[in-house]
Amino acid sequence: MESMKSVTPGTKIYKLFEHDKFVCEGTEEVFLISIEKLTKEEFKKRLEENPKLLDG
């Protein structure tokens, strides 16, 4: 099993695009981050299927 890349809260965002899964460890919390690359067409299709996709 491949280990996840470890980053810190100050890591530049462009560094995150080099991998698709991360562990970001802060002083009191740990975040598991996954990134999925989509084409613009795939993104538009998903947004049409789920208009609340970008809602927090």
N, CA, C and O atoms as a Maestro MAE file, in Angstrom:
{
 s_m_m2io_version
 :::
 2.0.0
}

f_m_ct {
 s_m_title
 :::
 protein
 m_atom[224] {
  # First column is atom index #
  i_m_mmod_type
  r_m_x_coord
  r_m_y_coord
  r_m_z_coord
  i_m_residue_number
  s_m_chain_name
  s_m_pdb_residue_name
  s_m_pdb_atom_name
  i_m_atomic_number
  :::
  1 25 0.844 -1.188 0.000 1 A "MET " " N  " 7
  2 3 0.000 0.000 0.000 1 A "MET " " CA " 6
  3 2 0.884 1.244 0.000 1 A "MET " " C  " 6
  4 15 1.835 1.331 0.777 1 A "MET " " O  " 8
  5 25 0.578 2.190 -0.854 2 A "GLU " " N  " 7
  6 3 1.347 3.420 -0.965 2 A "GLU " " CA " 6
  7 2 0.999 4.356 0.192 2 A "GLU " " C  " 6
  8 15 -0.175 4.534 0.517 2 A "GLU " " O  " 8
  9 25 2.018 4.953 0.815 3 A "SER " " N  " 7
  10 3 1.740 5.870 1.906 3 A "SER " " CA " 6
  11 2 1.281 7.212 1.352 3 A "SER " " C  " 6
  12 15 1.638 7.592 0.237 3 A "SER " " O  " 8
  13 25 0.485 7.927 2.147 4 A "MET " " N  " 7
  14 3 -0.020 9.230 1.729 4 A "MET " " CA " 6
  15 2 1.052 10.283 1.905 4 A "MET " " C  " 6
  16 15 1.877 10.197 2.815 4 A "MET " " O  " 8
  17 25 1.039 11.262 1.047 5 A "LYS " " N  " 7
  18 3 1.937 12.403 1.136 5 A "LYS " " CA " 6
  19 2 1.541 13.217 2.358 5 A "LYS " " C  " 6
  20 15 0.355 13.428 2.609 5 A "LYS " " O  " 8
  21 25 2.519 13.670 3.110 6 A "SER " " N  " 7
  22 3 2.263 14.491 4.286 6 A "SER " " CA " 6
  23 2 2.594 15.939 3.970 6 A "SER " " C  " 6
  24 15 3.665 16.241 3.443 6 A "SER " " O  " 8
  25 25 1.668 16.835 4.296 7 A "VAL " " N  " 7
  26 3 1.872 18.263 4.083 7 A "VAL " " CA " 6
  27 2 1.552 19.003 5.374 7 A "VAL " " C  " 6
  28 15 1.015 18.417 6.314 7 A "VAL " " O  " 8
  29 25 1.878 20.287 5.420 8 A "THR " " N  " 7
  30 3 1.580 21.120 6.582 8 A "THR " " CA " 6
  31 2 0.577 22.195 6.179 8 A "THR " " C  " 6
  32 15 0.381 22.423 4.986 8 A "THR " " O  " 8
  33 25 -0.064 22.861 7.139 9 A "PRO " " N  " 7
  34 3 -1.031 23.896 6.794 9 A "PRO " " CA " 6
  35 2 -0.467 25.015 5.913 9 A "PRO " " C  " 6
  36 15 -1.241 25.684 5.228 9 A "PRO " " O  " 8
  37 25 0.826 25.240 5.906 10 A "GLY " " N  " 7
  38 3 1.413 26.293 5.090 10 A "GLY " " CA " 6
  39 2 1.828 25.862 3.692 10 A "GLY " " C  " 6
  40 15 2.403 26.657 2.948 10 A "GLY " " O  " 8
  41 25 1.548 24.618 3.322 11 A "THR " " N  " 7
  42 3 1.947 24.118 2.006 11 A "THR " " CA " 6
  43 2 1.236 24.887 0.891 11 A "THR " " C  " 6
  44 15 0.030 25.119 0.965 11 A "THR " " O  " 8
  45 25 1.980 25.277 -0.132 12 A "LYS " " N  " 7
  46 3 1.402 25.997 -1.265 12 A "LYS " " CA " 6
  47 2 0.423 25.090 -2.003 12 A "LYS " " C  " 6
  48 15 0.668 23.894 -2.154 12 A "LYS " " O  " 8
  49 25 -0.674 25.659 -2.454 13 A "ILE " " N  " 7
  50 3 -1.739 24.856 -3.068 13 A "ILE " " CA " 6
  51 2 -1.268 24.119 -4.310 13 A "ILE " " C  " 6
  52 15 -1.723 23.001 -4.556 13 A "ILE " " O  " 8
  53 25 -0.381 24.695 -5.095 14 A "TYR " " N  " 7
  54 3 0.055 24.011 -6.314 14 A "TYR " " CA " 6
  55 2 0.793 22.719 -5.995 14 A "TYR " " C  " 6
  56 15 0.835 21.821 -6.836 14 A "TYR " " O  " 8
  57 25 1.374 22.598 -4.807 15 A "LYS " " N  " 7
  58 3 2.035 21.354 -4.400 15 A "LYS " " CA " 6
  59 2 1.023 20.227 -4.222 15 A "LYS " " C  " 6
  60 15 1.359 19.054 -4.384 15 A "LYS " " O  " 8
  61 25 -0.217 20.583 -3.888 16 A "LEU " " N  " 7
  62 3 -1.247 19.576 -3.663 16 A "LEU " " CA " 6
  63 2 -1.649 18.859 -4.946 16 A "LEU " " C  " 6
  64 15 -2.161 17.741 -4.887 16 A "LEU " " O  " 8
  65 25 -1.429 19.473 -6.098 17 A "PHE " " N  " 7
  66 3 -1.837 18.858 -7.355 17 A "PHE " " CA " 6
  67 2 -0.866 17.783 -7.825 17 A "PHE " " C  " 6
  68 15 -1.126 17.117 -8.828 17 A "PHE " " O  " 8
  69 25 0.242 17.602 -7.122 18 A "GLU " " N  " 7
  70 3 1.214 16.574 -7.494 18 A "GLU " " CA " 6
  71 2 0.761 15.177 -7.067 18 A "GLU " " C  " 6
  72 15 1.272 14.181 -7.579 18 A "GLU " " O  " 8
  73 25 -0.181 15.093 -6.146 19 A "HIS " " N  " 7
  74 3 -0.693 13.821 -5.621 19 A "HIS " " CA " 6
  75 2 -2.208 13.916 -5.507 19 A "HIS " " C  " 6
  76 15 -2.782 14.986 -5.712 19 A "HIS " " O  " 8
  77 25 -2.852 12.811 -5.184 20 A "ASP " " N  " 7
  78 3 -4.307 12.881 -5.055 20 A "ASP " " CA " 6
  79 2 -4.818 12.647 -3.639 20 A "ASP " " C  " 6
  80 15 -6.011 12.817 -3.384 20 A "ASP " " O  " 8
  81 25 -3.937 12.258 -2.706 21 A "LYS " " N  " 7
  82 3 -4.344 12.085 -1.311 21 A "LYS " " CA " 6
  83 2 -3.236 12.599 -0.390 21 A "LYS " " C  " 6
  84 15 -2.049 12.405 -0.650 21 A "LYS " " O  " 8
  85 25 -3.662 13.267 0.705 22 A "PHE " " N  " 7
  86 3 -2.720 13.872 1.633 22 A "PHE " " CA " 6
  87 2 -3.167 13.718 3.060 22 A "PHE " " C  " 6
  88 15 -4.343 13.502 3.350 22 A "PHE " " O  " 8
  89 25 -2.200 13.834 3.946 23 A "VAL " " N  " 7
  90 3 -2.450 14.010 5.362 23 A "VAL " " CA " 6
  91 2 -1.853 15.367 5.707 23 A "VAL " " C  " 6
  92 15 -0.674 15.610 5.454 23 A "VAL " " O  " 8
  93 25 -2.656 16.247 6.281 24 A "CYS " " N  " 7
  94 3 -2.185 17.567 6.681 24 A "CYS " " CA " 6
  95 2 -2.325 17.650 8.195 24 A "CYS " " C  " 6
  96 15 -3.435 17.683 8.727 24 A "CYS " " O  " 8
  97 25 -1.196 17.682 8.877 25 A "GLU " " N  " 7
  98 3 -1.209 17.651 10.335 25 A "GLU " " CA " 6
  99 2 -0.908 19.033 10.888 25 A "GLU " " C  " 6
  100 15 0.167 19.589 10.659 25 A "GLU " " O  " 8
  101 25 -1.879 19.582 11.623 26 A "GLY " " N  " 7
  102 3 -1.703 20.851 12.311 26 A "GLY " " CA " 6
  103 2 -1.280 20.597 13.743 26 A "GLY " " C  " 6
  104 15 -0.881 19.484 14.086 26 A "GLY " " O  " 8
  105 25 -1.363 21.608 14.574 27 A "THR " " N  " 7
  106 3 -0.939 21.435 15.961 27 A "THR " " CA " 6
  107 2 -1.941 20.628 16.778 27 A "THR " " C  " 6
  108 15 -1.554 19.888 17.683 27 A "THR " " O  " 8
  109 25 -3.234 20.768 16.462 28 A "GLU " " N  " 7
  110 3 -4.250 20.051 17.233 28 A "GLU " " CA " 6
  111 2 -5.170 19.182 16.387 28 A "GLU " " C  " 6
  112 15 -5.935 18.386 16.930 28 A "GLU " " O  " 8
  113 25 -5.109 19.321 15.070 29 A "GLU " " N  " 7
  114 3 -6.011 18.576 14.197 29 A "GLU " " CA " 6
  115 2 -5.235 17.957 13.046 29 A "GLU " " C  " 6
  116 15 -4.156 18.416 12.671 29 A "GLU " " O  " 8
  117 25 -5.821 16.905 12.502 30 A "VAL " " N  " 7
  118 3 -5.264 16.252 11.312 30 A "VAL " " CA " 6
  119 2 -6.360 16.229 10.259 30 A "VAL " " C  " 6
  120 15 -7.505 15.887 10.553 30 A "VAL " " O  " 8
  121 25 -6.007 16.595 9.027 31 A "PHE " " N  " 7
  122 3 -6.961 16.620 7.927 31 A "PHE " " CA " 6
  123 2 -6.551 15.590 6.891 31 A "PHE " " C  " 6
  124 15 -5.378 15.503 6.528 31 A "PHE " " O  " 8
  125 25 -7.510 14.813 6.415 32 A "LEU " " N  " 7
  126 3 -7.294 13.905 5.297 32 A "LEU " " CA " 6
  127 2 -7.881 14.595 4.072 32 A "LEU " " C  " 6
  128 15 -9.068 14.918 4.049 32 A "LEU " " O  " 8
  129 25 -7.062 14.820 3.064 33 A "ILE " " N  " 7
  130 3 -7.469 15.582 1.892 33 A "ILE " " CA " 6
  131 2 -7.340 14.701 0.664 33 A "ILE " " C  " 6
  132 15 -6.323 14.036 0.467 33 A "ILE " " O  " 8
  133 25 -8.380 14.701 -0.159 34 A "SER " " N  " 7
  134 3 -8.280 14.005 -1.439 34 A "SER " " CA " 6
  135 2 -8.648 14.983 -2.548 34 A "SER " " C  " 6
  136 15 -9.540 15.816 -2.390 34 A "SER " " O  " 8
  137 25 -7.951 14.867 -3.664 35 A "ILE " " N  " 7
  138 3 -8.162 15.745 -4.802 35 A "ILE " " CA " 6
  139 2 -8.513 14.887 -6.005 35 A "ILE " " C  " 6
  140 15 -7.858 13.881 -6.277 35 A "ILE " " O  " 8
  141 25 -9.546 15.290 -6.717 36 A "GLU " " N  " 7
  142 3 -9.957 14.563 -7.911 36 A "GLU " " CA " 6
  143 2 -9.860 15.510 -9.106 36 A "GLU " " C  " 6
  144 15 -10.459 16.585 -9.112 36 A "GLU " " O  " 8
  145 25 -9.110 15.102 -10.100 37 A "LYS " " N  " 7
  146 3 -8.952 15.918 -11.299 37 A "LYS " " CA " 6
  147 2 -10.060 15.575 -12.289 37 A "LYS " " C  " 6
  148 15 -10.286 14.406 -12.603 37 A "LYS " " O  " 8
  149 25 -10.753 16.613 -12.779 38 A "LEU " " N  " 7
  150 3 -11.834 16.440 -13.740 38 A "LEU " " CA " 6
  151 2 -11.591 17.333 -14.947 38 A "LEU " " C  " 6
  152 15 -10.950 18.379 -14.848 38 A "LEU " " O  " 8
  153 25 -12.111 16.905 -16.075 39 A "THR " " N  " 7
  154 3 -12.129 17.808 -17.221 39 A "THR " " CA " 6
  155 2 -13.255 18.814 -16.971 39 A "THR " " C  " 6
  156 15 -14.105 18.591 -16.108 39 A "THR " " O  " 8
  157 25 -13.264 19.896 -17.707 40 A "LYS " " N  " 7
  158 3 -14.331 20.883 -17.552 40 A "LYS " " CA " 6
  159 2 -15.687 20.274 -17.878 40 A "LYS " " C  " 6
  160 15 -16.691 20.601 -17.246 40 A "LYS " " O  " 8
  161 25 -15.711 19.387 -18.867 41 A "GLU " " N  " 7
  162 3 -16.965 18.735 -19.242 41 A "GLU " " CA " 6
  163 2 -17.474 17.833 -18.116 41 A "GLU " " C  " 6
  164 15 -18.668 17.826 -17.814 41 A "GLU " " O  " 8
  165 25 -16.569 17.075 -17.498 42 A "GLU " " N  " 7
  166 3 -16.960 16.215 -16.379 42 A "GLU " " CA " 6
  167 2 -17.498 17.051 -15.222 42 A "GLU " " C  " 6
  168 15 -18.495 16.691 -14.597 42 A "GLU " " O  " 8
  169 25 -16.833 18.164 -14.943 43 A "PHE " " N  " 7
  170 3 -17.264 19.038 -13.859 43 A "PHE " " CA " 6
  171 2 -18.654 19.610 -14.141 43 A "PHE " " C  " 6
  172 15 -19.514 19.616 -13.261 43 A "PHE " " O  " 8
  173 25 -18.872 20.086 -15.356 44 A "LYS " " N  " 7
  174 3 -20.178 20.641 -15.719 44 A "LYS " " CA " 6
  175 2 -21.273 19.593 -15.583 44 A "LYS " " C  " 6
  176 15 -22.365 19.890 -15.098 44 A "LYS " " O  " 8
  177 25 -20.982 18.360 -16.011 45 A "LYS " " N  " 7
  178 3 -21.959 17.277 -15.914 45 A "LYS " " CA " 6
  179 2 -22.304 16.991 -14.453 45 A "LYS " " C  " 6
  180 15 -23.477 16.845 -14.107 45 A "LYS " " O  " 8
  181 25 -21.289 16.911 -13.599 46 A "ARG " " N  " 7
  182 3 -21.549 16.661 -12.175 46 A "ARG " " CA " 6
  183 2 -22.331 17.795 -11.542 46 A "ARG " " C  " 6
  184 15 -23.200 17.560 -10.703 46 A "ARG " " O  " 8
  185 25 -22.031 19.021 -11.937 47 A "LEU " " N  " 7
  186 3 -22.736 20.170 -11.392 47 A "LEU " " CA " 6
  187 2 -24.199 20.171 -11.835 47 A "LEU " " C  " 6
  188 15 -25.083 20.538 -11.061 47 A "LEU " " O  " 8
  189 25 -24.453 19.763 -13.072 48 A "GLU " " N  " 7
  190 3 -25.842 19.655 -13.545 48 A "GLU " " CA " 6
  191 2 -26.584 18.556 -12.779 48 A "GLU " " C  " 6
  192 15 -27.759 18.715 -12.450 48 A "GLU " " O  " 8
  193 25 -25.903 17.445 -12.494 49 A "GLU " " N  " 7
  194 3 -26.523 16.339 -11.769 49 A "GLU " " CA " 6
  195 2 -26.788 16.695 -10.315 49 A "GLU " " C  " 6
  196 15 -27.748 16.219 -9.710 49 A "GLU " " O  " 8
  197 25 -25.910 17.553 -9.754 50 A "ASN " " N  " 7
  198 3 -26.033 17.924 -8.352 50 A "ASN " " CA " 6
  199 2 -25.730 19.410 -8.197 50 A "ASN " " C  " 6
  200 15 -24.584 19.778 -7.942 50 A "ASN " " O  " 8
  201 25 -26.751 20.281 -8.350 51 A "PRO " " N  " 7
  202 3 -26.522 21.733 -8.270 51 A "PRO " " CA " 6
  203 2 -25.942 22.198 -6.933 51 A "PRO " " C  " 6
  204 15 -25.357 23.279 -6.862 51 A "PRO " " O  " 8
  205 25 -26.094 21.405 -5.882 52 A "LYS " " N  " 7
  206 3 -25.554 21.780 -4.571 52 A "LYS " " CA " 6
  207 2 -24.151 21.246 -4.339 52 A "LYS " " C  " 6
  208 15 -23.667 21.242 -3.207 52 A "LYS " " O  " 8
  209 25 -23.500 20.802 -5.389 53 A "LEU " " N  " 7
  210 3 -22.175 20.206 -5.301 53 A "LEU " " CA " 6
  211 2 -21.163 21.118 -4.616 53 A "LEU " " C  " 6
  212 15 -20.321 20.644 -3.854 53 A "LEU " " O  " 8
  213 25 -21.236 22.412 -4.878 54 A "LEU " " N  " 7
  214 3 -20.257 23.345 -4.336 54 A "LEU " " CA " 6
  215 2 -20.687 23.982 -3.013 54 A "LEU " " C  " 6
  216 15 -19.945 24.777 -2.436 54 A "LEU " " O  " 8
  217 25 -21.870 23.640 -2.540 55 A "ASP " " N  " 7
  218 3 -22.314 24.168 -1.248 55 A "ASP " " CA " 6
  219 2 -21.488 23.562 -0.126 55 A "ASP " " C  " 6
  220 15 -21.220 22.361 -0.124 55 A "ASP " " O  " 8
  221 25 -21.091 24.380 0.815 56 A "GLY " " N  " 7
  222 3 -20.264 23.925 1.932 56 A "GLY " " CA " 6
  223 2 -21.091 23.197 2.908 56 A "GLY " " C  " 6
  224 15 -20.578 22.731 3.925 56 A "GLY " " O  " 8
  :::
 }
 m_bond[223] {
  # First column is bond index #
  i_m_from
  i_m_to
  i_m_order
  :::
  1 1 2 1
  2 2 3 1
  3 3 4 2
  4 3 5 1
  5 5 6 1
  6 6 7 1
  7 7 8 2
  8 7 9 1
  9 9 10 1
  10 10 11 1
  11 11 12 2
  12 11 13 1
  13 13 14 1
  14 14 15 1
  15 15 16 2
  16 15 17 1
  17 17 18 1
  18 18 19 1
  19 19 20 2
  20 19 21 1
  21 21 22 1
  22 22 23 1
  23 23 24 2
  24 23 25 1
  25 25 26 1
  26 26 27 1
  27 27 28 2
  28 27 29 1
  29 29 30 1
  30 30 31 1
  31 31 32 2
  32 31 33 1
  33 33 34 1
  34 34 35 1
  35 35 36 2
  36 35 37 1
  37 37 38 1
  38 38 39 1
  39 39 40 2
  40 39 41 1
  41 41 42 1
  42 42 43 1
  43 43 44 2
  44 43 45 1
  45 45 46 1
  46 46 47 1
  47 47 48 2
  48 47 49 1
  49 49 50 1
  50 50 51 1
  51 51 52 2
  52 51 53 1
  53 53 54 1
  54 54 55 1
  55 55 56 2
  56 55 57 1
  57 57 58 1
  58 58 59 1
  59 59 60 2
  60 59 61 1
  61 61 62 1
  62 62 63 1
  63 63 64 2
  64 63 65 1
  65 65 66 1
  66 66 67 1
  67 67 68 2
  68 67 69 1
  69 69 70 1
  70 70 71 1
  71 71 72 2
  72 71 73 1
  73 73 74 1
  74 74 75 1
  75 75 76 2
  76 75 77 1
  77 77 78 1
  78 78 79 1
  79 79 80 2
  80 79 81 1
  81 81 82 1
  82 82 83 1
  83 83 84 2
  84 83 85 1
  85 85 86 1
  86 86 87 1
  87 87 88 2
  88 87 89 1
  89 89 90 1
  90 90 91 1
  91 91 92 2
  92 91 93 1
  93 93 94 1
  94 94 95 1
  95 95 96 2
  96 95 97 1
  97 97 98 1
  98 98 99 1
  99 99 100 2
  100 99 101 1
  101 101 102 1
  102 102 103 1
  103 103 104 2
  104 103 105 1
  105 105 106 1
  106 106 107 1
  107 107 108 2
  108 107 109 1
  109 109 110 1
  110 110 111 1
  111 111 112 2
  112 111 113 1
  113 113 114 1
  114 114 115 1
  115 115 116 2
  116 115 117 1
  117 117 118 1
  118 118 119 1
  119 119 120 2
  120 119 121 1
  121 121 122 1
  122 122 123 1
  123 123 124 2
  124 123 125 1
  125 125 126 1
  126 126 127 1
  127 127 128 2
  128 127 129 1
  129 129 130 1
  130 130 131 1
  131 131 132 2
  132 131 133 1
  133 133 134 1
  134 134 135 1
  135 135 136 2
  136 135 137 1
  137 137 138 1
  138 138 139 1
  139 139 140 2
  140 139 141 1
  141 141 142 1
  142 142 143 1
  143 143 144 2
  144 143 145 1
  145 145 146 1
  146 146 147 1
  147 147 148 2
  148 147 149 1
  149 149 150 1
  150 150 151 1
  151 151 152 2
  152 151 153 1
  153 153 154 1
  154 154 155 1
  155 155 156 2
  156 155 157 1
  157 157 158 1
  158 158 159 1
  159 159 160 2
  160 159 161 1
  161 161 162 1
  162 162 163 1
  163 163 164 2
  164 163 165 1
  165 165 166 1
  166 166 167 1
  167 167 168 2
  168 167 169 1
  169 169 170 1
  170 170 171 1
  171 171 172 2
  172 171 173 1
  173 173 174 1
  174 174 175 1
  175 175 176 2
  176 175 177 1
  177 177 178 1
  178 178 179 1
  179 179 180 2
  180 179 181 1
  181 181 182 1
  182 182 183 1
  183 183 184 2
  184 183 185 1
  185 185 186 1
  186 186 187 1
  187 187 188 2
  188 187 189 1
  189 189 190 1
  190 190 191 1
  191 191 192 2
  192 191 193 1
  193 193 194 1
  194 194 195 1
  195 195 196 2
  196 195 197 1
  197 197 198 1
  198 198 199 1
  199 199 200 2
  200 199 201 1
  201 201 202 1
  202 202 203 1
  203 203 204 2
  204 203 205 1
  205 205 206 1
  206 206 207 1
  207 207 208 2
  208 207 209 1
  209 209 210 1
  210 210 211 1
  211 211 212 2
  212 211 213 1
  213 213 214 1
  214 214 215 1
  215 215 216 2
  216 215 217 1
  217 217 218 1
  218 218 219 1
  219 219 220 2
  220 219 221 1
  221 221 222 1
  222 222 223 1
  223 223 224 2
  :::
 }
}
